[in-house]
Amino acid sequence: FKGKSVQEADEETLLSVARKELNYVDKILDDDSKNYHAWSHRQWIIRTLDNPHLWSTEIEYSHSKILSDPRNNSAWSQRWFALHEGSPIITANNNSSSKSILSLEKAREEANYALSGARVDPYNESPWRYLVGVLMEQWRRRDARRTEEEDDDADDTEHLAESGGLLVRESIEEIKEMKRSMEDPSQSLSSEDGGVSVSLLSALVDLLELFTDEKELLEEA
């Protein structure tokens, strides 16, 4: 930057330097696609500039890396990072900004994205963990909305809360259908030994256990 600080440099200059650095990191990841330091450096660059274009292109970049190696959990994690624009994972007790939580529509897209990856390789743990992360985030938002004080938008709040719960239920049914396919030797998802994916079962249990007030689902878990 020839003596300029990051704050003083103009946006185009910053983007130009960032793209060069991201291209450099990409070459490193071409040689070692799971290099933790390289992925961390990418995140630092993008989070520091916090530019809308970089966030959107990083989603595309992580997708390309997932296609190259569907079992690269670092690429799946990078997709989460880019979609949430670097915000931390929410918990039941914190007050994260709306930016840190996927909209219901986007969460549905990401759930389908993860399920599509899981159908290609049901024994790949990465899409299952990604799916659970997306759905649990919506579940936490559902719980948070349920505890909000009543206001003028109470009806809308209730609708959004229940819609998040519905997404989890729909995904559970999708997983159950995949499980049945793996147990049926005549189906394309079945393995030679008829074994069901441990990653599938783990994800299913995690989601079923969310329904603590429904005895039937808990017993199934």
Order of alpha helices (4+ residues) and beta strands (2+ residues): alpha-alpha-alpha-alpha-alpha-alpha-alpha-alpha-alpha
